[in-house]
Structure formats: structure tokens, C-alpha cells
Amino acid sequence: MSDKLTKEQQQELEQIAAEIEAEAIQMRLDYEQNPSEESGSVVYIHPDAEFLNDEEE
């Protein structure tokens, strides 16, 4: 079994990579135009969550 891709497989891989890159660029541009306040390292805990009643943590 060969570890090399066929020409068709290489072309398909390059096409998929280009599509992923285009989607990532579009997502970045969309975020720059419409930033979300929920992005980043924010954790939301419901006020009635059991986690808030656990004094050990």
C-alpha cells in the first residue's frame, strides 16, 4: 500500500483545504463586522444551578 495520494486525491484535498480557508476568512470577516459579546472565555451559570450551592468548590 502506497502512502502517496493519487493526483485526483491531491486535487480533492487541495479543493477541500481551499473551501475550509475561504469559510474561515468569511467567518473572521463576519465577526469583525458583527462582534459577539458571548465570544471568548465567558462561562454562563444559571442562577439556580446546583453548582452555586456546592460550598466545597
PDB file with SEQRES, HELIX, SHEET and CRYST1 records, atoms N, CA, C and O in Angstrom:
SEQRES   1 A   57  MET SER ASP LYS LEU THR LYS GLU GLN GLN GLN GLU LEU          
SEQRES   2 A   57  GLU GLN ILE ALA ALA GLU ILE GLU ALA GLU ALA ILE GLN          
SEQRES   3 A   57  MET ARG LEU ASP TYR GLU GLN ASN PRO SER GLU GLU SER          
SEQRES   4 A   57  GLY SER VAL VAL TYR ILE HIS PRO ASP ALA GLU PHE LEU          
SEQRES   5 A   57  ASN ASP GLU GLU GLU                                          
HELIX    1 AA1 LYS A    7  GLN A   33  1                                  27    
HELIX    2 AA2 GLU A   50  ASN A   53  5                                   4    
CRYST1    1.000    1.000    1.000  90.00  90.00  90.00 P 1           1          
ATOM      1  N   MET A   1       0.836  -1.187   0.000  1.00  0.00           N  
ATOM      2  CA  MET A   1       0.000   0.000   0.000  1.00  0.00           C  
ATOM      3  C   MET A   1       0.878   1.247   0.000  1.00  0.00           C  
ATOM      4  O   MET A   1       1.790   1.373   0.818  1.00  0.00           O  
ATOM      5  N   SER A   2       0.607   2.141  -0.895  1.00  0.00           N  
ATOM      6  CA  SER A   2       1.398   3.353  -1.029  1.00  0.00           C  
ATOM      7  C   SER A   2       0.859   4.445  -0.108  1.00  0.00           C  
ATOM      8  O   SER A   2      -0.351   4.589   0.065  1.00  0.00           O  
ATOM      9  N   ASP A   3       1.786   5.214   0.481  1.00  0.00           N  
ATOM     10  CA  ASP A   3       1.393   6.327   1.347  1.00  0.00           C  
ATOM     11  C   ASP A   3       1.140   7.609   0.550  1.00  0.00           C  
ATOM     12  O   ASP A   3       0.723   8.619   1.116  1.00  0.00           O  
ATOM     13  N   LYS A   4       1.387   7.569  -0.746  1.00  0.00           N  
ATOM     14  CA  LYS A   4       1.213   8.762  -1.575  1.00  0.00           C  
ATOM     15  C   LYS A   4      -0.219   8.852  -2.089  1.00  0.00           C  
ATOM     16  O   LYS A   4      -0.872   7.839  -2.338  1.00  0.00           O  
ATOM     17  N   LEU A   5      -0.693  10.087  -2.242  1.00  0.00           N  
ATOM     18  CA  LEU A   5      -2.023  10.317  -2.786  1.00  0.00           C  
ATOM     19  C   LEU A   5      -1.984  10.267  -4.304  1.00  0.00           C  
ATOM     20  O   LEU A   5      -0.977  10.610  -4.924  1.00  0.00           O  
ATOM     21  N   THR A   6      -3.081   9.842  -4.891  1.00  0.00           N  
ATOM     22  CA  THR A   6      -3.179   9.906  -6.348  1.00  0.00           C  
ATOM     23  C   THR A   6      -3.361  11.372  -6.735  1.00  0.00           C  
ATOM     24  O   THR A   6      -3.631  12.216  -5.880  1.00  0.00           O  
ATOM     25  N   LYS A   7      -3.214  11.663  -7.994  1.00  0.00           N  
ATOM     26  CA  LYS A   7      -3.381  13.034  -8.472  1.00  0.00           C  
ATOM     27  C   LYS A   7      -4.795  13.530  -8.169  1.00  0.00           C  
ATOM     28  O   LYS A   7      -4.979  14.687  -7.791  1.00  0.00           O  
ATOM     29  N   GLU A   8      -5.787  12.665  -8.332  1.00  0.00           N  
ATOM     30  CA  GLU A   8      -7.176  13.039  -8.061  1.00  0.00           C  
ATOM     31  C   GLU A   8      -7.387  13.319  -6.567  1.00  0.00           C  
ATOM     32  O   GLU A   8      -8.073  14.271  -6.197  1.00  0.00           O  
ATOM     33  N   GLN A   9      -6.793  12.482  -5.723  1.00  0.00           N  
ATOM     34  CA  GLN A   9      -6.916  12.683  -4.280  1.00  0.00           C  
ATOM     35  C   GLN A   9      -6.249  13.989  -3.854  1.00  0.00           C  
ATOM     36  O   GLN A   9      -6.784  14.721  -3.022  1.00  0.00           O  
ATOM     37  N   GLN A  10      -5.094  14.275  -4.421  1.00  0.00           N  
ATOM     38  CA  GLN A  10      -4.378  15.512  -4.104  1.00  0.00           C  
ATOM     39  C   GLN A  10      -5.203  16.726  -4.521  1.00  0.00           C  
ATOM     40  O   GLN A  10      -5.277  17.709  -3.783  1.00  0.00           O  
ATOM     41  N   GLN A  11      -5.821  16.663  -5.696  1.00  0.00           N  
ATOM     42  CA  GLN A  11      -6.658  17.768  -6.165  1.00  0.00           C  
ATOM     43  C   GLN A  11      -7.870  17.959  -5.261  1.00  0.00           C  
ATOM     44  O   GLN A  11      -8.238  19.090  -4.945  1.00  0.00           O  
ATOM     45  N   GLU A  12      -8.493  16.854  -4.842  1.00  0.00           N  
ATOM     46  CA  GLU A  12      -9.646  16.932  -3.957  1.00  0.00           C  
ATOM     47  C   GLU A  12      -9.247  17.519  -2.605  1.00  0.00           C  
ATOM     48  O   GLU A  12      -9.964  18.348  -2.044  1.00  0.00           O  
ATOM     49  N   LEU A  13      -8.100  17.083  -2.088  1.00  0.00           N  
ATOM     50  CA  LEU A  13      -7.605  17.603  -0.819  1.00  0.00           C  
ATOM     51  C   LEU A  13      -7.335  19.107  -0.912  1.00  0.00           C  
ATOM     52  O   LEU A  13      -7.671  19.854   0.007  1.00  0.00           O  
ATOM     53  N   GLU A  14      -6.739  19.547  -2.002  1.00  0.00           N  
ATOM     54  CA  GLU A  14      -6.475  20.971  -2.184  1.00  0.00           C  
ATOM     55  C   GLU A  14      -7.773  21.769  -2.289  1.00  0.00           C  
ATOM     56  O   GLU A  14      -7.860  22.884  -1.773  1.00  0.00           O  
ATOM     57  N   GLN A  15      -8.776  21.207  -2.951  1.00  0.00           N  
ATOM     58  CA  GLN A  15     -10.073  21.879  -3.075  1.00  0.00           C  
ATOM     59  C   GLN A  15     -10.745  22.006  -1.716  1.00  0.00           C  
ATOM     60  O   GLN A  15     -11.279  23.062  -1.378  1.00  0.00           O  
ATOM     61  N   ILE A  16     -10.716  20.931  -0.938  1.00  0.00           N  
ATOM     62  CA  ILE A  16     -11.323  20.959   0.393  1.00  0.00           C  
ATOM     63  C   ILE A  16     -10.599  21.969   1.284  1.00  0.00           C  
ATOM     64  O   ILE A  16     -11.242  22.724   2.013  1.00  0.00           O  
ATOM     65  N   ALA A  17      -9.274  21.986   1.227  1.00  0.00           N  
ATOM     66  CA  ALA A  17      -8.495  22.930   2.030  1.00  0.00           C  
ATOM     67  C   ALA A  17      -8.827  24.370   1.646  1.00  0.00           C  
ATOM     68  O   ALA A  17      -8.932  25.235   2.516  1.00  0.00           O  
ATOM     69  N   ALA A  18      -8.993  24.630   0.355  1.00  0.00           N  
ATOM     70  CA  ALA A  18      -9.339  25.973  -0.109  1.00  0.00           C  
ATOM     71  C   ALA A  18     -10.734  26.372   0.385  1.00  0.00           C  
ATOM     72  O   ALA A  18     -10.954  27.524   0.760  1.00  0.00           O  
ATOM     73  N   GLU A  19     -11.669  25.426   0.385  1.00  0.00           N  
ATOM     74  CA  GLU A  19     -13.020  25.710   0.877  1.00  0.00           C  
ATOM     75  C   GLU A  19     -13.013  26.017   2.373  1.00  0.00           C  
ATOM     76  O   GLU A  19     -13.709  26.924   2.830  1.00  0.00           O  
ATOM     77  N   ILE A  20     -12.226  25.258   3.130  1.00  0.00           N  
ATOM     78  CA  ILE A  20     -12.126  25.493   4.576  1.00  0.00           C  
ATOM     79  C   ILE A  20     -11.507  26.868   4.835  1.00  0.00           C  
ATOM     80  O   ILE A  20     -11.975  27.614   5.696  1.00  0.00           O  
ATOM     81  N   GLU A  21     -10.463  27.195   4.094  1.00  0.00           N  
ATOM     82  CA  GLU A  21      -9.812  28.501   4.262  1.00  0.00           C  
ATOM     83  C   GLU A  21     -10.769  29.634   3.919  1.00  0.00           C  
ATOM     84  O   GLU A  21     -10.813  30.637   4.631  1.00  0.00           O  
ATOM     85  N   ALA A  22     -11.533  29.494   2.844  1.00  0.00           N  
ATOM     86  CA  ALA A  22     -12.489  30.530   2.450  1.00  0.00           C  
ATOM     87  C   ALA A  22     -13.565  30.707   3.520  1.00  0.00           C  
ATOM     88  O   ALA A  22     -13.962  31.833   3.822  1.00  0.00           O  
ATOM     89  N   GLU A  23     -14.031  29.611   4.087  1.00  0.00           N  
ATOM     90  CA  GLU A  23     -15.035  29.674   5.148  1.00  0.00           C  
ATOM     91  C   GLU A  23     -14.468  30.358   6.386  1.00  0.00           C  
ATOM     92  O   GLU A  23     -15.158  31.157   7.021  1.00  0.00           O  
ATOM     93  N   ALA A  24     -13.227  30.056   6.734  1.00  0.00           N  
ATOM     94  CA  ALA A  24     -12.589  30.681   7.896  1.00  0.00           C  
ATOM     95  C   ALA A  24     -12.420  32.179   7.681  1.00  0.00           C  
ATOM     96  O   ALA A  24     -12.637  32.964   8.604  1.00  0.00           O  
ATOM     97  N   ILE A  25     -12.036  32.580   6.482  1.00  0.00           N  
ATOM     98  CA  ILE A  25     -11.893  34.005   6.179  1.00  0.00           C  
ATOM     99  C   ILE A  25     -13.240  34.700   6.277  1.00  0.00           C  
ATOM    100  O   ILE A  25     -13.339  35.791   6.837  1.00  0.00           O  
ATOM    101  N   GLN A  26     -14.268  34.080   5.739  1.00  0.00           N  
ATOM    102  CA  GLN A  26     -15.614  34.656   5.795  1.00  0.00           C  
ATOM    103  C   GLN A  26     -16.090  34.783   7.242  1.00  0.00           C  
ATOM    104  O   GLN A  26     -16.699  35.784   7.618  1.00  0.00           O  
ATOM    105  N   MET A  27     -15.807  33.766   8.040  1.00  0.00           N  
ATOM    106  CA  MET A  27     -16.210  33.800   9.447  1.00  0.00           C  
ATOM    107  C   MET A  27     -15.499  34.934  10.182  1.00  0.00           C  
ATOM    108  O   MET A  27     -16.113  35.644  10.978  1.00  0.00           O  
ATOM    109  N   ARG A  28     -14.204  35.101   9.914  1.00  0.00           N  
ATOM    110  CA  ARG A  28     -13.453  36.182  10.556  1.00  0.00           C  
ATOM    111  C   ARG A  28     -13.996  37.542  10.152  1.00  0.00           C  
ATOM    112  O   ARG A  28     -14.163  38.419  10.999  1.00  0.00           O  
ATOM    113  N   LEU A  29     -14.274  37.725   8.869  1.00  0.00           N  
ATOM    114  CA  LEU A  29     -14.814  38.997   8.395  1.00  0.00           C  
ATOM    115  C   LEU A  29     -16.181  39.270   9.009  1.00  0.00           C  
ATOM    116  O   LEU A  29     -16.481  40.404   9.383  1.00  0.00           O  
ATOM    117  N   ASP A  30     -17.004  38.241   9.112  1.00  0.00           N  
ATOM    118  CA  ASP A  30     -18.324  38.394   9.712  1.00  0.00           C  
ATOM    119  C   ASP A  30     -18.194  38.796  11.173  1.00  0.00           C  
ATOM    120  O   ASP A  30     -18.935  39.657  11.646  1.00  0.00           O  
ATOM    121  N   TYR A  31     -17.255  38.181  11.895  1.00  0.00           N  
ATOM    122  CA  TYR A  31     -17.066  38.528  13.298  1.00  0.00           C  
ATOM    123  C   TYR A  31     -16.569  39.958  13.447  1.00  0.00           C  
ATOM    124  O   TYR A  31     -16.985  40.667  14.363  1.00  0.00           O  
ATOM    125  N   GLU A  32     -15.677  40.391  12.550  1.00  0.00           N  
ATOM    126  CA  GLU A  32     -15.172  41.758  12.626  1.00  0.00           C  
ATOM    127  C   GLU A  32     -16.301  42.768  12.413  1.00  0.00           C  
ATOM    128  O   GLU A  32     -16.296  43.836  13.024  1.00  0.00           O  
ATOM    129  N   GLN A  33     -17.262  42.442  11.559  1.00  0.00           N  
ATOM    130  CA  GLN A  33     -18.382  43.338  11.282  1.00  0.00           C  
ATOM    131  C   GLN A  33     -19.492  43.203  12.322  1.00  0.00           C  
ATOM    132  O   GLN A  33     -20.220  44.163  12.572  1.00  0.00           O  
ATOM    133  N   ASN A  34     -19.629  42.031  12.928  1.00  0.00           N  
ATOM    134  CA  ASN A  34     -20.693  41.759  13.893  1.00  0.00           C  
ATOM    135  C   ASN A  34     -20.118  41.039  15.111  1.00  0.00           C  
ATOM    136  O   ASN A  34     -20.390  39.855  15.315  1.00  0.00           O  
ATOM    137  N   PRO A  35     -19.325  41.743  15.924  1.00  0.00           N  
ATOM    138  CA  PRO A  35     -18.723  41.061  17.073  1.00  0.00           C  
ATOM    139  C   PRO A  35     -19.787  40.566  18.047  1.00  0.00           C  
ATOM    140  O   PRO A  35     -20.840  41.183  18.210  1.00  0.00           O  
ATOM    141  N   SER A  36     -19.496  39.469  18.673  1.00  0.00           N  
ATOM    142  CA  SER A  36     -20.414  38.861  19.634  1.00  0.00           C  
ATOM    143  C   SER A  36     -19.896  39.108  21.033  1.00  0.00           C  
ATOM    144  O   SER A  36     -18.704  38.948  21.295  1.00  0.00           O  
ATOM    145  N   GLU A  37     -20.781  39.496  21.932  1.00  0.00           N  
ATOM    146  CA  GLU A  37     -20.368  39.695  23.312  1.00  0.00           C  
ATOM    147  C   GLU A  37     -20.230  38.373  24.046  1.00  0.00           C  
ATOM    148  O   GLU A  37     -19.723  38.348  25.167  1.00  0.00           O  
ATOM    149  N   GLU A  38     -20.668  37.272  23.445  1.00  0.00           N  
ATOM    150  CA  GLU A  38     -20.594  35.966  24.080  1.00  0.00           C  
ATOM    151  C   GLU A  38     -19.358  35.183  23.648  1.00  0.00           C  
ATOM    152  O   GLU A  38     -19.208  34.024  24.034  1.00  0.00           O  
ATOM    153  N   SER A  39     -18.480  35.778  22.868  1.00  0.00           N  
ATOM    154  CA  SER A  39     -17.292  35.059  22.429  1.00  0.00           C  
ATOM    155  C   SER A  39     -16.209  35.171  23.490  1.00  0.00           C  
ATOM    156  O   SER A  39     -16.294  35.997  24.399  1.00  0.00           O  
ATOM    157  N   GLY A  40     -15.204  34.342  23.363  1.00  0.00           N  
ATOM    158  CA  GLY A  40     -14.104  34.383  24.306  1.00  0.00           C  
ATOM    159  C   GLY A  40     -14.261  33.328  25.381  1.00  0.00           C  
ATOM    160  O   GLY A  40     -14.875  32.285  25.156  1.00  0.00           O  
ATOM    161  N   SER A  41     -13.711  33.598  26.532  1.00  0.00           N  
ATOM    162  CA  SER A  41     -13.701  32.624  27.616  1.00  0.00           C  
ATOM    163  C   SER A  41     -14.732  32.979  28.684  1.00  0.00           C  
ATOM    164  O   SER A  41     -14.395  33.075  29.864  1.00  0.00           O  
ATOM    165  N   VAL A  42     -15.943  33.169  28.288  1.00  0.00           N  
ATOM    166  CA  VAL A  42     -17.005  33.514  29.211  1.00  0.00           C  
ATOM    167  C   VAL A  42     -17.784  32.251  29.562  1.00  0.00           C  
ATOM    168  O   VAL A  42     -18.120  31.454  28.685  1.00  0.00           O  
ATOM    169  N   VAL A  43     -18.066  32.078  30.844  1.00  0.00           N  
ATOM    170  CA  VAL A  43     -18.844  30.936  31.299  1.00  0.00           C  
ATOM    171  C   VAL A  43     -20.133  31.464  31.896  1.00  0.00           C  
ATOM    172  O   VAL A  43     -20.104  32.319  32.782  1.00  0.00           O  
ATOM    173  N   TYR A  44     -21.262  30.963  31.419  1.00  0.00           N  
ATOM    174  CA  TYR A  44     -22.565  31.363  31.939  1.00  0.00           C  
ATOM    175  C   TYR A  44     -23.088  30.266  32.853  1.00  0.00           C  
ATOM    176  O   TYR A  44     -23.121  29.095  32.474  1.00  0.00           O  
ATOM    177  N   ILE A  45     -23.499  30.649  34.061  1.00  0.00           N  
ATOM    178  CA  ILE A  45     -24.074  29.700  35.009  1.00  0.00           C  
ATOM    179  C   ILE A  45     -25.457  30.206  35.377  1.00  0.00           C  
ATOM    180  O   ILE A  45     -25.628  31.362  35.766  1.00  0.00           O  
ATOM    181  N   HIS A  46     -26.436  29.330  35.249  1.00  0.00           N  
ATOM    182  CA  HIS A  46     -27.815  29.697  35.602  1.00  0.00           C  
ATOM    183  C   HIS A  46     -27.877  29.985  37.101  1.00  0.00           C  
ATOM    184  O   HIS A  46     -27.264  29.262  37.887  1.00  0.00           O  
ATOM    185  N   PRO A  47     -28.608  31.033  37.516  1.00  0.00           N  
ATOM    186  CA  PRO A  47     -28.667  31.395  38.936  1.00  0.00           C  
ATOM    187  C   PRO A  47     -29.167  30.271  39.842  1.00  0.00           C  
ATOM    188  O   PRO A  47     -28.852  30.265  41.032  1.00  0.00           O  
ATOM    189  N   ASP A  48     -29.931  29.328  39.315  1.00  0.00           N  
ATOM    190  CA  ASP A  48     -30.459  28.234  40.124  1.00  0.00           C  
ATOM    191  C   ASP A  48     -29.615  26.954  39.999  1.00  0.00           C  
ATOM    192  O   ASP A  48     -30.046  25.888  40.437  1.00  0.00           O  
ATOM    193  N   ALA A  49     -28.449  27.052  39.420  1.00  0.00           N  
ATOM    194  CA  ALA A  49     -27.613  25.866  39.201  1.00  0.00           C  
ATOM    195  C   ALA A  49     -27.125  25.276  40.529  1.00  0.00           C  
ATOM    196  O   ALA A  49     -26.779  26.010  41.455  1.00  0.00           O  
ATOM    197  N   GLU A  50     -27.101  23.943  40.607  1.00  0.00           N  
ATOM    198  CA  GLU A  50     -26.616  23.263  41.810  1.00  0.00           C  
ATOM    199  C   GLU A  50     -25.174  23.648  42.117  1.00  0.00           C  
ATOM    200  O   GLU A  50     -24.759  23.649  43.276  1.00  0.00           O  
ATOM    201  N   PHE A  51     -24.424  23.970  41.089  1.00  0.00           N  
ATOM    202  CA  PHE A  51     -23.019  24.352  41.250  1.00  0.00           C  
ATOM    203  C   PHE A  51     -22.872  25.478  42.269  1.00  0.00           C  
ATOM    204  O   PHE A  51     -21.904  25.496  43.030  1.00  0.00           O  
ATOM    205  N   LEU A  52     -23.798  26.397  42.293  1.00  0.00           N  
ATOM    206  CA  LEU A  52     -23.722  27.536  43.205  1.00  0.00           C  
ATOM    207  C   LEU A  52     -24.017  27.139  44.648  1.00  0.00           C  
ATOM    208  O   LEU A  52     -23.653  27.872  45.568  1.00  0.00           O  
ATOM    209  N   ASN A  53     -24.664  26.003  44.867  1.00  0.00           N  
ATOM    210  CA  ASN A  53     -24.968  25.537  46.211  1.00  0.00           C  
ATOM    211  C   ASN A  53     -23.857  24.688  46.806  1.00  0.00           C  
ATOM    212  O   ASN A  53     -23.891  24.385  47.999  1.00  0.00           O  
ATOM    213  N   ASP A  54     -22.868  24.296  46.002  1.00  0.00           N  
ATOM    214  CA  ASP A  54     -21.786  23.442  46.460  1.00  0.00           C  
ATOM    215  C   ASP A  54     -20.685  24.307  47.066  1.00  0.00           C  
ATOM    216  O   ASP A  54     -19.968  24.998  46.342  1.00  0.00           O  
ATOM    217  N   GLU A  55     -20.548  24.272  48.388  1.00  0.00           N  
ATOM    218  CA  GLU A  55     -19.585  25.137  49.074  1.00  0.00           C  
ATOM    219  C   GLU A  55     -18.156  24.617  49.000  1.00  0.00           C  
ATOM    220  O   GLU A  55     -17.220  25.367  49.276  1.00  0.00           O  
ATOM    221  N   GLU A  56     -17.961  23.335  48.630  1.00  0.00           N  
ATOM    222  CA  GLU A  56     -16.616  22.763  48.583  1.00  0.00           C  
ATOM    223  C   GLU A  56     -15.813  23.253  47.398  1.00  0.00           C  
ATOM    224  O   GLU A  56     -14.584  23.258  47.462  1.00  0.00           O  
ATOM    225  N   GLU A  57     -16.451  23.661  46.331  1.00  0.00           N  
ATOM    226  CA  GLU A  57     -15.717  24.070  45.135  1.00  0.00           C  
ATOM    227  C   GLU A  57     -15.524  25.510  45.129  1.00  0.00           C  
ATOM    228  O   GLU A  57     -14.924  26.049  44.198  1.00  0.00           O  
TER     229      GLU A  57                                                      
END                                                                             
